[in-house]
Amino acid sequence: MAQAKVVSLAKFTTAVQSAVKAAAAKHPKFKLEVNAVALGYLIQGFPVPEPIAATVSLTETRAFADDVAAHLGGGAEAAAFSIGSTVQGSVFSHGGHLILGFPVPPEVLFER
């Protein structure tokens, strides 16, 4: 098993914000601002506001999540966040909540 890396939550959030902004340029339906990052067991990502989630298809949602993940995986921070360059986007939808992101690398611990 790989040794755990400690990652700054503030730097990670900034990187996610940048990735979302870059992906939104390709996907105009996703005009959203990321103020928080969801750190779950299966997915790390960001919530999509309900008015946006109601207007996009699953195909569009997957494409947007893949573009965000690709931007994160191709960024300078990718190694620090243990995100591989081939990471794929993930979509979590349950009970009206939609979270987009990528699978959780098992060797990452976050700190403030």
Accessible surface in RSA format (square Angstrom, percent):
REM  Atomic radii and reference values for relative SASA: ProtOr
REM  Chains: A
REM  Algorithm: Lee & Richards
REM  Probe-radius: 1.40
REM  Slices: 20
REM RES _ NUM      All-atoms   Total-Side   Main-Chain    Non-polar    All polar
REM                ABS   REL    ABS   REL    ABS   REL    ABS   REL    ABS   REL
RES MET A   1   227.74 117.9 137.10  90.7  90.64 215.8 123.92 105.4 103.83 137.6
RES ALA A   2    65.27  60.0  40.85  63.0  24.41  55.5  51.69  72.8  13.58  36.0
RES GLN A   3   161.22  90.2 139.35 101.8  21.88  52.1  52.89 112.6 108.33  82.2
RES ALA A   4    50.10  46.1  30.06  46.4  20.04  45.6  30.18  42.5  19.92  52.8
RES LYS A   5    88.70  43.3  84.08  51.6   4.63  11.0  61.12  55.0  27.58  29.4
RES VAL A   6    92.77  61.0  62.71  56.8  30.06  72.4  62.71  54.5  30.06  81.5
RES VAL A   7     5.00   3.3   1.59   1.4   3.41   8.2   5.00   4.3   0.00   0.0
RES SER A   8    30.63  25.9  24.41  32.6   6.22  14.3  16.47  35.1  14.17  19.8
RES LEU A   9    55.21  30.7  55.21  39.5   0.00   0.0  55.21  38.8   0.00   0.0
RES ALA A  10    69.42  63.8  58.25  89.9  11.17  25.4  66.66  93.9   2.77   7.3
RES LYS A  11   144.00  70.3 138.60  85.0   5.40  12.9  85.16  76.7  58.84  62.7
RES PHE A  12     1.17   0.6   1.17   0.7   0.00   0.0   1.17   0.7   0.00   0.0
RES THR A  13    25.05  17.8  25.05  25.4   0.00   0.0  19.45  26.1   5.61   8.5
RES THR A  14    86.58  61.6  86.00  87.2   0.57   1.4  61.53  82.6  25.04  37.9
RES ALA A  15     6.51   6.0   1.03   1.6   5.48  12.5   5.23   7.4   1.28   3.4
RES VAL A  16     1.54   1.0   1.54   1.4   0.00   0.0   1.54   1.3   0.00   0.0
RES GLN A  17    69.22  38.7  63.18  46.2   6.05  14.4  21.78  46.4  47.45  36.0
RES SER A  18    57.16  48.3  48.38  64.6   8.78  20.2  28.70  61.1  28.47  39.9
RES ALA A  19     0.00   0.0   0.00   0.0   0.00   0.0   0.00   0.0   0.00   0.0
RES VAL A  20     3.17   2.1   3.17   2.9   0.00   0.0   3.17   2.8   0.00   0.0
RES LYS A  21   164.46  80.2 155.24  95.3   9.22  22.0 102.95  92.7  61.52  65.5
RES ALA A  22    41.03  37.7  25.38  39.2  15.65  35.6  34.58  48.7   6.44  17.1
RES ALA A  23     2.94   2.7   0.00   0.0   2.94   6.7   2.75   3.9   0.19   0.5
RES ALA A  24    21.03  19.3  16.29  25.1   4.74  10.8  16.55  23.3   4.47  11.8
RES ALA A  25    90.58  83.3  48.54  74.9  42.05  95.6  61.46  86.6  29.12  77.2
RES LYS A  26   141.71  69.1 114.12  70.0  27.59  65.7  80.72  72.7  60.99  65.0
RES HIS A  27    31.71  17.3  28.82  20.0   2.89   7.4  20.16  20.8  11.55  13.4
RES PRO A  28    88.96  64.8  83.36  76.0   5.60  20.4  84.22  69.5   4.73  29.4
RES LYS A  29   107.53  52.5  91.86  56.4  15.67  37.3  71.08  64.0  36.44  38.8
RES PHE A  30     1.14   0.6   1.14   0.7   0.00   0.0   1.14   0.7   0.00   0.0
RES LYS A  31   155.26  75.7 134.84  82.7  20.42  48.6 103.87  93.5  51.39  54.7
RES LEU A  32    27.89  15.5   0.56   0.4  27.34  68.7   8.99   6.3  18.90  50.9
RES GLU A  33   144.69  83.1 120.96  91.5  23.73  56.5  48.99  94.8  95.70  78.1
RES VAL A  34     8.29   5.5   0.56   0.5   7.73  18.6   4.01   3.5   4.28  11.6
RES ASN A  35   119.83  82.6  88.21  85.2  31.62  76.1  32.70  78.7  87.13  84.2
RES ALA A  36    58.53  53.8  51.97  80.2   6.56  14.9  56.65  79.8   1.88   5.0
RES VAL A  37    24.41  16.1   1.11   1.0  23.30  56.2   1.49   1.3  22.92  62.2
RES ALA A  38    30.16  27.7  20.59  31.8   9.57  21.8  29.75  41.9   0.41   1.1
RES LEU A  39    76.23  42.5  39.19  28.0  37.04  93.1  39.96  28.1  36.28  97.6
RES GLY A  40    38.79  47.8   0.00   N/A  38.79  47.8  30.20  82.9   8.58  19.2
RES TYR A  41   199.23  93.0 175.16  99.7  24.07  62.6 133.33 100.2  65.90  81.2
RES LEU A  42   130.03  72.4 116.23  83.2  13.79  34.7 118.19  83.0  11.84  31.9
RES ILE A  43    17.33   9.9  16.98  12.6   0.35   0.8  16.98  12.2   0.35   0.9
RES GLN A  44     7.76   4.3   7.76   5.7   0.00   0.0   0.06   0.1   7.70   5.8
RES GLY A  45     0.99   1.2   0.00   N/A   0.99   1.2   0.99   2.7   0.00   0.0
RES PHE A  46     1.03   0.5   1.03   0.6   0.00   0.0   1.03   0.6   0.00   0.0
RES PRO A  47    72.85  53.1  66.12  60.3   6.73  24.5  66.12  54.6   6.73  41.8
RES VAL A  48     9.32   6.1   0.00   0.0   9.32  22.5   0.02   0.0   9.30  25.2
RES PRO A  49    61.84  45.1  49.55  45.2  12.29  44.7  61.35  50.7   0.49   3.0
RES GLU A  50   127.17  73.0 120.26  91.0   6.91  16.4  38.20  73.9  88.97  72.6
RES PRO A  51   101.09  73.7  87.07  79.4  14.03  51.0  96.43  79.6   4.67  29.0
RES ILE A  52    25.19  14.3  23.67  17.6   1.52   3.7  25.19  18.1   0.00   0.0
RES ALA A  53    25.54  23.5  12.21  18.8  13.33  30.3  12.41  17.5  13.13  34.8
RES ALA A  54    86.07  79.1  42.73  65.9  43.34  98.6  54.67  77.0  31.40  83.2
RES THR A  55    87.50  62.2  66.64  67.6  20.86  49.7  69.06  92.8  18.44  27.9
RES VAL A  56    20.24  13.3   0.81   0.7  19.43  46.8   2.58   2.2  17.66  47.9
RES SER A  57    55.60  47.0  43.73  58.4  11.87  27.3  49.44 105.3   6.16   8.6
RES LEU A  58   101.13  56.3  90.18  64.5  10.95  27.5  92.74  65.1   8.39  22.6
RES THR A  59   105.97  75.4 102.65 104.1   3.32   7.9  67.90  91.2  38.07  57.5
RES GLU A  60    53.21  30.5  50.37  38.1   2.84   6.8  30.15  58.3  23.06  18.8
RES THR A  61     4.42   3.1   4.42   4.5   0.00   0.0   1.10   1.5   3.32   5.0
RES ARG A  62   135.92  57.1 134.66  68.6   1.27   3.0  38.95  53.2  96.98  58.8
RES ALA A  63    39.90  36.7  32.18  49.7   7.73  17.6  38.66  54.4   1.25   3.3
RES PHE A  64     0.00   0.0   0.00   0.0   0.00   0.0   0.00   0.0   0.00   0.0
RES ALA A  65     0.44   0.4   0.44   0.7   0.00   0.0   0.44   0.6   0.00   0.0
RES ASP A  66    62.12  43.5  59.58  59.3   2.53   6.0  20.39  48.0  41.73  41.6
RES ASP A  67    31.24  21.9  27.19  27.1   4.05   9.6   5.16  12.1  26.08  26.0
RES VAL A  68     1.24   0.8   1.24   1.1   0.00   0.0   1.24   1.1   0.00   0.0
RES ALA A  69     0.07   0.1   0.00   0.0   0.07   0.2   0.03   0.0   0.04   0.1
RES ALA A  70    58.24  53.5  47.38  73.1  10.85  24.7  49.97  70.4   8.27  21.9
RES HIS A  71    77.09  42.1  65.97  45.9  11.12  28.4  49.41  50.9  27.68  32.2
RES LEU A  72     4.66   2.6   2.66   1.9   2.00   5.0   4.09   2.9   0.57   1.5
RES GLY A  73     5.03   6.2   0.00   N/A   5.03   6.2   0.02   0.0   5.01  11.2
RES GLY A  74    67.06  82.7   0.00   N/A  67.06  82.7  33.85  92.9  33.21  74.4
RES GLY A  75    27.30  33.7   0.00   N/A  27.30  33.7  19.45  53.4   7.86  17.6
RES ALA A  76   106.49  97.9  62.68  96.7  43.80  99.6  76.70 108.0  29.79  78.9
RES GLU A  77    73.98  42.5  71.24  53.9   2.74   6.5  25.46  49.2  48.52  39.6
RES ALA A  78    10.10   9.3  10.10  15.6   0.00   0.0  10.10  14.2   0.00   0.0
RES ALA A  79    72.71  66.8  61.79  95.4  10.91  24.8  71.05 100.0   1.66   4.4
RES ALA A  80    58.28  53.6  44.75  69.1  13.53  30.8  54.38  76.6   3.90  10.3
RES PHE A  81     8.63   4.3   6.75   4.2   1.88   4.9   6.75   4.1   1.88   5.4
RES SER A  82    23.07  19.5   3.41   4.5  19.67  45.3  12.14  25.8  10.94  15.3
RES ILE A  83     8.97   5.1   0.54   0.4   8.43  20.3   2.94   2.1   6.02  16.3
RES GLY A  84    44.03  54.3   0.00   N/A  44.03  54.3  35.83  98.3   8.20  18.4
RES SER A  85    92.93  78.5  64.53  86.1  28.40  65.4  37.21  79.2  55.72  78.1
RES THR A  86   122.82  87.4 102.33 103.7  20.49  48.8  78.31 105.2  44.52  67.3
RES VAL A  87    33.23  21.9  15.44  14.0  17.79  42.9  24.19  21.0   9.04  24.5
RES GLN A  88   133.13  74.4 128.09  93.6   5.04  12.0  32.53  69.2 100.60  76.3
RES GLY A  89    18.46  22.8   0.00   N/A  18.46  22.8   0.40   1.1  18.06  40.5
RES SER A  90    27.66  23.4  22.06  29.4   5.59  12.9  17.11  36.4  10.55  14.8
RES VAL A  91    48.13  31.7  15.10  13.7  33.02  79.6  15.10  13.1  33.02  89.6
RES PHE A  92    88.71  44.4  86.96  53.9   1.75   4.6  88.71  53.8   0.00   0.0
RES SER A  93    80.98  68.4  52.11  69.5  28.87  66.5  21.84  46.5  59.14  82.9
RES HIS A  94   129.96  71.0 124.00  86.2   5.95  15.2  79.22  81.6  50.74  59.0
RES GLY A  95    68.25  84.2   0.00   N/A  68.25  84.2  38.85 106.6  29.40  65.8
RES GLY A  96    64.02  78.9   0.00   N/A  64.02  78.9  41.68 114.4  22.34  50.0
RES HIS A  97   127.15  69.5 123.67  86.0   3.48   8.9  77.89  80.3  49.26  57.3
RES LEU A  98    20.40  11.4  17.53  12.5   2.87   7.2  17.53  12.3   2.87   7.7
RES ILE A  99    34.49  19.6  34.49  25.7   0.00   0.0  34.49  24.8   0.00   0.0
RES LEU A 100     0.00   0.0   0.00   0.0   0.00   0.0   0.00   0.0   0.00   0.0
RES GLY A 101     1.03   1.3   0.00   N/A   1.03   1.3   0.94   2.6   0.09   0.2
RES PHE A 102     2.15   1.1   2.15   1.3   0.00   0.0   2.15   1.3   0.00   0.0
RES PRO A 103    66.56  48.5  63.32  57.7   3.23  11.8  63.50  52.4   3.06  19.0
RES VAL A 104    40.98  27.0  23.45  21.2  17.53  42.2  23.45  20.4  17.53  47.5
RES PRO A 105    15.62  11.4   8.95   8.2   6.67  24.2  14.86  12.3   0.76   4.7
RES PRO A 106   113.87  83.0  79.48  72.5  34.39 125.0  88.93  73.4  24.93 155.0
RES GLU A 107    38.82  22.3  35.02  26.5   3.80   9.0   9.77  18.9  29.05  23.7
RES VAL A 108    17.03  11.2   1.67   1.5  15.36  37.0   1.67   1.5  15.36  41.6
RES LEU A 109   104.78  58.4 102.24  73.1   2.55   6.4 104.78  73.6   0.00   0.0
RES PHE A 110    55.98  28.0  22.82  14.1  33.16  86.3  22.91  13.9  33.07  94.7
RES GLU A 111    95.55  54.9  87.01  65.8   8.54  20.3  29.29  56.6  66.26  54.1
RES ARG A 112   252.63 106.1 199.40 101.6  53.24 126.8  92.38 126.3 160.25  97.1
END  Absolute sums over single chains surface
CHAIN  1 A     6721.0       5146.4       1574.6       4140.4       2580.6
END  Absolute sums over all chains
TOTAL          6721.0       5146.4       1574.6       4140.4       2580.6
